[in-house]
């Protein structure tokens, strides 16, 4: 089941939603893809690992 199938199943027969999708695309899927890209970029750029200020004895 792809994103469009899930969207169609979730909304059923909703002409207003179909019109919005035709005009703007599947916004939740676009937001999800953008969030995934941002998380991947942040993961490559930032290291939130715990570091001790001094070497452990």
N, CA, C and O atoms as a GROMACS GRO file, in nm:
protein
  228
    1UNK      N    1   0.085  -0.117   0.000
    1UNK     CA    2   0.000   0.000   0.000
    1UNK      C    3   0.090   0.124   0.000
    1UNK      O    4   0.171   0.142   0.090
    2UNK      N    5   0.075   0.209  -0.101
    2UNK     CA    6   0.156   0.331  -0.106
    2UNK      C    7   0.085   0.446  -0.036
    2UNK      O    8  -0.026   0.430   0.016
    3UNK      N    9   0.150   0.564  -0.035
    3UNK     CA   10   0.096   0.680   0.037
    3UNK      C   11  -0.040   0.721  -0.019
    3UNK      O   12  -0.130   0.754   0.058
    4UNK      N   13  -0.055   0.720  -0.149
    4UNK     CA   14  -0.183   0.759  -0.208
    4UNK      C   15  -0.293   0.662  -0.171
    4UNK      O   16  -0.406   0.704  -0.147
    5UNK      N   17  -0.263   0.532  -0.166
    5UNK     CA   18  -0.362   0.433  -0.125
    5UNK      C   19  -0.407   0.458   0.018
    5UNK      O   20  -0.526   0.452   0.049
    6UNK      N   21  -0.310   0.487   0.107
    6UNK     CA   22  -0.343   0.514   0.247
    6UNK      C   23  -0.427   0.640   0.259
    6UNK      O   24  -0.521   0.645   0.338
    7UNK      N   25  -0.393   0.742   0.181
    7UNK     CA   26  -0.468   0.867   0.184
    7UNK      C   27  -0.610   0.844   0.136
    7UNK      O   28  -0.706   0.891   0.198
    8UNK      N   29  -0.625   0.772   0.026
    8UNK     CA   30  -0.758   0.744  -0.027
    8UNK      C   31  -0.840   0.664   0.073
    8UNK      O   32  -0.959   0.689   0.091
    9UNK      N   33  -0.777   0.567   0.137
    9UNK     CA   34  -0.847   0.484   0.234
    9UNK      C   35  -0.888   0.566   0.356
    9UNK      O   36  -0.998   0.549   0.408
   10UNK      N   37  -0.800   0.655   0.402
   10UNK     CA   38  -0.828   0.733   0.522
   10UNK      C   39  -0.940   0.834   0.498
   10UNK      O   40  -1.021   0.857   0.588
   11UNK      N   41  -0.945   0.893   0.381
   11UNK     CA   42  -1.042   1.000   0.355
   11UNK      C   43  -1.165   0.950   0.282
   11UNK      O   44  -1.267   1.019   0.280
   12UNK      N   45  -1.158   0.832   0.220
   12UNK     CA   46  -1.274   0.779   0.150
   12UNK      C   47  -1.314   0.871   0.036
   12UNK      O   48  -1.229   0.915  -0.042
   13UNK      N   49  -1.442   0.898   0.026
   13UNK     CA   50  -1.494   0.982  -0.081
   13UNK      C   51  -1.505   1.125  -0.030
   13UNK      O   52  -1.610   1.165   0.022
   14UNK      N   53  -1.398   1.201  -0.043
   14UNK     CA   54  -1.395   1.339   0.006
   14UNK      C   55  -1.352   1.430  -0.108
   14UNK      O   56  -1.232   1.455  -0.125
   15UNK      N   57  -1.448   1.481  -0.186
   15UNK     CA   58  -1.412   1.563  -0.303
   15UNK      C   59  -1.328   1.685  -0.267
   15UNK      O   60  -1.239   1.722  -0.344
   16UNK      N   61  -1.353   1.748  -0.153
   16UNK     CA   62  -1.274   1.865  -0.116
   16UNK      C   63  -1.129   1.827  -0.094
   16UNK      O   64  -1.038   1.902  -0.130
   17UNK      N   65  -1.106   1.711  -0.033
   17UNK     CA   66  -0.969   1.664  -0.013
   17UNK      C   67  -0.903   1.632  -0.147
   17UNK      O   68  -0.787   1.665  -0.168
   18UNK      N   69  -0.978   1.569  -0.237
   18UNK     CA   70  -0.924   1.539  -0.369
   18UNK      C   71  -0.883   1.667  -0.442
   18UNK      O   72  -0.780   1.670  -0.509
   19UNK      N   73  -0.963   1.772  -0.429
   19UNK     CA   74  -0.932   1.900  -0.493
   19UNK      C   75  -0.805   1.960  -0.433
   19UNK      O   76  -0.719   2.010  -0.505
   20UNK      N   77  -0.794   1.955  -0.300
   20UNK     CA   78  -0.675   2.008  -0.234
   20UNK      C   79  -0.549   1.931  -0.276
   20UNK      O   80  -0.444   1.991  -0.298
   21UNK      N   81  -0.560   1.800  -0.286
   21UNK     CA   82  -0.446   1.718  -0.328
   21UNK      C   83  -0.407   1.754  -0.470
   21UNK      O   84  -0.288   1.763  -0.502
   22UNK      N   85  -0.507   1.774  -0.556
   22UNK     CA   86  -0.478   1.811  -0.695
   22UNK      C   87  -0.408   1.946  -0.702
   22UNK      O   88  -0.318   1.966  -0.784
   23UNK      N   89  -0.448   2.041  -0.615
   23UNK     CA   90  -0.389   2.174  -0.616
   23UNK      C   91  -0.253   2.181  -0.548
   23UNK      O   92  -0.162   2.247  -0.597
   24UNK      N   93  -0.240   2.112  -0.436
   24UNK     CA   94  -0.121   2.129  -0.352
   24UNK      C   95  -0.036   2.004  -0.336
   24UNK      O   96   0.073   2.013  -0.279
   25UNK      N   97  -0.080   1.891  -0.383
   25UNK     CA   98  -0.009   1.767  -0.363
   25UNK      C   99  -0.044   1.707  -0.227
   25UNK      O  100  -0.126   1.762  -0.154
   26UNK      N  101   0.016   1.595  -0.196
   26UNK     CA  102  -0.011   1.527  -0.068
   26UNK      C  103   0.081   1.590   0.036
   26UNK      O  104   0.193   1.544   0.057
   27UNK      N  105   0.032   1.694   0.101
   27UNK     CA  106   0.114   1.774   0.192
   27UNK      C  107   0.171   1.691   0.307
   27UNK      O  108   0.289   1.704   0.337
   28UNK      N  109   0.092   1.604   0.374
   28UNK     CA  110   0.152   1.525   0.483
   28UNK      C  111   0.271   1.440   0.435
   28UNK      O  112   0.370   1.427   0.507
   29UNK      N  113   0.263   1.385   0.318
   29UNK     CA  114   0.374   1.306   0.265
   29UNK      C  115   0.494   1.395   0.236
   29UNK      O  116   0.608   1.354   0.259
   30UNK      N  117   0.471   1.515   0.185
   30UNK     CA  118   0.579   1.608   0.158
   30UNK      C  119   0.647   1.653   0.287
   30UNK      O  120   0.769   1.664   0.294
   31UNK      N  121   0.567   1.679   0.389
   31UNK     CA  122   0.621   1.720   0.519
   31UNK      C  123   0.702   1.606   0.580
   31UNK      O  124   0.810   1.629   0.634
   32UNK      N  125   0.652   1.485   0.570
   32UNK     CA  126   0.722   1.369   0.622
   32UNK      C  127   0.857   1.351   0.552
   32UNK      O  128   0.958   1.323   0.618
   33UNK      N  129   0.860   1.367   0.421
   33UNK     CA  130   0.985   1.352   0.346
   33UNK      C  131   1.084   1.462   0.385
   33UNK      O  132   1.203   1.436   0.402
   34UNK      N  133   1.035   1.586   0.400
   34UNK     CA  134   1.123   1.697   0.439
   34UNK      C  135   1.178   1.673   0.579
   34UNK      O  136   1.296   1.698   0.604
   35UNK      N  137   1.096   1.626   0.671
   35UNK     CA  138   1.141   1.600   0.808
   35UNK      C  139   1.248   1.490   0.808
   35UNK      O  140   1.347   1.500   0.881
   36UNK      N  141   1.230   1.388   0.728
   36UNK     CA  142   1.329   1.280   0.721
   36UNK      C  143   1.462   1.332   0.668
   36UNK      O  144   1.568   1.296   0.719
   37UNK      N  145   1.457   1.418   0.565
   37UNK     CA  146   1.581   1.476   0.511
   37UNK      C  147   1.651   1.563   0.616
   37UNK      O  148   1.773   1.556   0.631
   38UNK      N  149   1.574   1.643   0.689
   38UNK     CA  150   1.632   1.730   0.790
   38UNK      C  151   1.695   1.648   0.902
   38UNK      O  152   1.805   1.680   0.948
   39UNK      N  153   1.628   1.541   0.945
   39UNK     CA  154   1.685   1.456   1.049
   39UNK      C  155   1.814   1.389   1.002
   39UNK      O  156   1.910   1.379   1.079
   40UNK      N  157   1.818   1.344   0.878
   40UNK     CA  158   1.940   1.282   0.825
   40UNK      C  159   2.053   1.384   0.818
   40UNK      O  160   2.167   1.353   0.853
   41UNK      N  161   2.021   1.506   0.774
   41UNK     CA  162   2.123   1.610   0.766
   41UNK      C  163   2.174   1.647   0.905
   41UNK      O  164   2.295   1.664   0.925
   42UNK      N  165   2.083   1.659   1.000
   42UNK     CA  166   2.123   1.690   1.137
   42UNK      C  167   2.208   1.578   1.195
   42UNK      O  168   2.306   1.605   1.266
   43UNK      N  169   2.172   1.454   1.166
   43UNK     CA  170   2.249   1.340   1.217
   43UNK      C  171   2.391   1.342   1.162
   43UNK      O  172   2.486   1.309   1.234
   44UNK      N  173   2.406   1.381   1.036
   44UNK     CA  174   2.541   1.389   0.977
   44UNK      C  175   2.618   1.509   1.031
   44UNK      O  176   2.741   1.503   1.042
   45UNK      N  177   2.548   1.616   1.065
   45UNK     CA  178   2.614   1.741   1.103
   45UNK      C  179   2.644   1.752   1.252
   45UNK      O  180   2.743   1.814   1.291
   46UNK      N  181   2.558   1.694   1.334
   46UNK     CA  182   2.568   1.712   1.479
   46UNK      C  183   2.595   1.580   1.548
   46UNK      O  184   2.544   1.476   1.509
   47UNK      N  185   2.677   1.587   1.652
   47UNK     CA  186   2.703   1.469   1.733
   47UNK      C  187   2.661   1.502   1.875
   47UNK      O  188   2.726   1.582   1.942
   48UNK      N  189   2.556   1.440   1.921
   48UNK     CA  190   2.507   1.464   2.056
   48UNK      C  191   2.558   1.359   2.154
   48UNK      O  192   2.501   1.341   2.262
   49UNK      N  193   2.664   1.289   2.116
   49UNK     CA  194   2.720   1.186   2.202
   49UNK      C  195   2.776   1.246   2.331
   49UNK      O  196   2.823   1.360   2.332
   50UNK      N  197   2.770   1.170   2.437
   50UNK     CA  198   2.820   1.214   2.567
   50UNK      C  199   2.972   1.208   2.566
   50UNK      O  200   3.032   1.106   2.533
   51UNK      N  201   3.034   1.320   2.602
   51UNK     CA  202   3.179   1.326   2.613
   51UNK      C  203   3.215   1.378   2.750
   51UNK      O  204   3.160   1.478   2.796
   52UNK      N  205   3.305   1.310   2.815
   52UNK     CA  206   3.352   1.355   2.944
   52UNK      C  207   3.455   1.466   2.925
   52UNK      O  208   3.531   1.463   2.828
   53UNK      N  209   3.459   1.564   3.016
   53UNK     CA  210   3.555   1.673   2.999
   53UNK      C  211   3.700   1.627   3.016
   53UNK      O  212   3.791   1.691   2.963
   54UNK      N  213   3.722   1.520   3.088
   54UNK     CA  214   3.856   1.467   3.109
   54UNK      C  215   3.856   1.317   3.078
   54UNK      O  216   3.754   1.251   3.093
   55UNK      N  217   3.969   1.265   3.037
   55UNK     CA  218   3.974   1.120   3.010
   55UNK      C  219   3.939   1.040   3.135
   55UNK      O  220   3.978   1.076   3.246
   56UNK      N  221   3.866   0.933   3.116
   56UNK     CA  222   3.828   0.847   3.228
   56UNK      C  223   3.954   0.780   3.283
   56UNK      O  224   4.041   0.738   3.207
   57UNK      N  225   3.962   0.769   3.414
   57UNK     CA  226   4.080   0.711   3.478
   57UNK      C  227   4.069   0.561   3.482
   57UNK      O  228   4.160   0.494   3.532
   0.00000   0.00000   0.00000
